[in-house]
Amino acid sequence: MSAVLPLLDLLPAAGALGLLVAGRERGERIARPLGVAVAGLTTLLAVLATGAAVRTRGFALQVDTVWVRALGVHAHLGIDGISAPLVLLTAVLVLCGLVYTWRVLPEPGRARELVGLILVLESGALGTFTALDLLLFFVAFETVLVPMWFIVAVWGDPHDPVARRGAATTFILYTALGSAVMLAGLLLVGLRAGTFDMTALTAMHGAGLAAGTQVVAVLAIGLGLAVKTPMWPLHTWLPGAHTAAPTVGSVLLAGVLLKMGTYGLVRIVVPILPAGARAVFPWLGVLAVVGILHGALACLGQRDLKRLVAYSSVGHMGFVLFGIATLTPVGINGALYANVAHGVVTGLLFFLVGSLKDRFGSVELSRLGGLYATHPRIGGLLALAAVASLGLPGLVGFWGEMLALLGAYQAGTLGWRLLMVAAGAGAVLTTLYFLRMLRRVAQQPRDPLAGSVPPGGGPLDPRSDVTGFEVASFSPLVLATVVLGLAPWVLLGLTDPVVRLLTGGA
Amino acid sequence: MSLTQSVDLLAIAPPMLTMLGALVVLALDLLLPRGLVLARALPALGALGLAALSELALASGTRATFCVPGPGAPACSFVADRLTLVIGLVVLAGAFIVGLLSTRTVVEDNLPAGEHFALMMFSVTGALTLAGARDLLTLIVALETVSLPVYAMVGLRRDDRRSGEAALKVFLVSVAATAVTILGAALVYGTTGAVHLSRIAAALAQPSPAADARALAVVLVVAGFAFKVAVVPFHGWVPDTYTGAPLPVAAYLSVVSKAAGVAGLVLLLDLGLAPAAGTWSPILAVLAAATMTVGNIFALRQGDAVRLLAWSSVAQAGFIVAPLGAVGAGGRGAPSALAASIGYLAAYAVVNLGAFSVVTVLARDGAGTALAGLRGLGRREPFAAVALAFFLLCLAGLPPGLVGLFAKVRVFGPPVQSGVGWLAVVMAVNVVLGLGYYLRWVALLFSRGGPDAQPRRVGTADGLAVALALAGAVVFSVLPGALFGLAG
């Protein structure tokens, strides 16, 4: 028994509860410092938990108590090599987001409510990544919905209230439909197998579940996870939600919420329903590749920088799904790597888009230009994030997608190799649109008719370059981009043993 | 065989106490001047509290009374077991909160206080009897005892034409339902020769030459009860009746009287007619699917809080009976379906009552129940807004409303377990349809704008009612086991 994981999962929610009972005025005053303090403590706990996961074979820091006896729900928590990176990523991104929010509070203010919702969301995400009980996983998975819905609907794009509410509602209805079907799938697995415990189910490795049952369960659970990831063609909620969300919302959506879908596939579907996965995943591979190509092509046509980054997410998550779909250890390792890489890099990209929005009020590509000249530091960071995102070797974006493609090659059949070629073409297109974006935004001078610097319109001085609080909130992500790019074994050493276990000890 | 029966008084203590309460209220009403509302309310609330205590005293074991010996095990008409306890507690807690809310409504709507509280207590007596009823006749008589006083309660607002219309509507529908039920019950008796649920089940398990008559009997009884529970297509009376009735009475209809109807249906099907599940389970699956879908689709378009809650309670009835649609032939899985239905019912009762309480309190002083009037409530009255939002999220089944989420988990179990996949899919779609309007309402509470009302003074009884429901919803969200464990 160890109190680390329960504390890790519940500390943010406790912080939110504290803000609720603090009352309006006091809560407003203490919200931002309290938020950063709680997120900082949570990050420390996450580091501690990750350390334990590194040292332990199997699950570290396990806790298992009965929560709802009548329904067989256990509060069973644990952390291992594939959950630890995501736990750490979640904690760091929330901390970065709250540091950022300290300085730039999106319209209409109300720091107490915003910080409280972010903390509840963090609890839900950490719970999802540490749950070892199917129903507990479901509860945690659902916990992030209402906070994110509020964040987009209330603090989203202040210029277009109808669009932001529409985007928030589309997001929650899509996801809720997915998760209601997923609940049916989880119940099917748990009731037929006689346990909801993921460690027991993983040990069974599909024994005791008929192949037909497994296929139905994979389809039902996969639907819920695929909506969240999102997989083409279920991604249509994503661009709207990303575009309408405030900066911190976009960062958490990309870096935390999307990861919950792919994590669920690796944690639940691959080890617990192997026969079903073998039957269904080739199709997942096809849809993933369509998503990669669709995301890339859509990016080529975007006029808004934020929308472009949002669509690039569809492509990147396509790579993650593609790696998982190969069902090879290499492919899944690659997928998990790309998962983290996407969280780091796209999180950074959304932060930078937010920086531009805070200065210029809008990030329409036609209004931007010449960043290298006017804002060299923001321009440089944007270039770094963009080339990391397109998969330049030596940065974090490279390894995951390379390994995912390698996994497809190793899967052996002609079909997988064709898919690999198509996915590779998607990677080329990704390079194309990111470089075009960089040329437009950073290298080319701005349209001379519009003046040398766009007019202000955000809360920050349009002439200022990166400020101190931005350095503070971006630097962990920049660091991760470079370090994980140069030393991929740091992460692969964590995930690989677990992946081999989950795929049947190959 | 002795001619006098020995009666276990403790087993029947809860309904006896509430009936005594009703009589005390009536007697006091004759003696005391008209204006003293509390003198009528307190005895009623006290009797409810005593009845709840007696339920808890019964919690340790199972007691049965009004038994007849016979071939095989004796058959009993009244049993106080876990099921009786859960239904009884739901009824008592619901009635207690309705009673609290009524104290001010009686004054505001100029209702005759004595009649109102006495009628409610008679109806509660019926519901408690129904919870323990284990034979067909007791079941039907108890169900009528629940509903007869309700017609009068709906129509007590004498100066309001809508009130009378609402009462007439619910009366006519209910009488038709009763007639059908009694016809079905007669056929059941005719084809099985038994009135006790256990003996009916035993008889139905044997093959019979009158199989068609048996099937007809089962269908008629189910249809009759479906009327009472307002299952589609027998739901038409609900919205007008809810809006025409005084608000606490609408809450009573949506929680206590619905709980009684559902309990009756569940008891009858799972204990008495389980061997004939092949006949009724597919029917109930279709009825449940239709009920939740129709209720949700109509709820999506409502602009009035009470009408919205009325339609949402139609939809929720669909979820409550859904597990019954997944009982296999011969009654396989009947116990788990029963536990799922009762568990969902208990969770629904707590949170729906909470939502009704907040709406009732907010509608005081002629504020009305239009949804538009609740815009921006979060700024004006943060406590009421947070409480209402919590109840609505519980009804929607989303965290932090965990009691609702686990209730959904509970009712999804039987259809998934027994492979009625299409019903599970319809339920999943309906969860999302429900979200559509619950979330729109939550969004409204916390959006900008809205009327600039003076902060109101919330009465003690009103505040207590909301606080009790909120405490229940919060406790059962943290410890859902307390609720679902009790329900089996």
Interface residues (C-beta under 8 A of the other chain):
Chain A: L20 R24 V66 W67 V68 R69 A70 L71 V73 P108 V120 G124 L135 F138 V139 E142 T143 L145 V146 W149 F150 A153 V154 R165 T169 I172 L173 A176 L177 A180 V181 L183 A184 L187 L188 L191 R192 V216
Chain B: A339 G343 P382 V386 L393 L398 P399 P400 L402 L405 F406 K408 V409 R410 F412 G413 P415 V416 Q417 G421 A424 V425 M427 A428 V429 V431 V432 L435 G436 L439 R440 A443 F446 R448 P480 G481 F484 G485 A487 G488
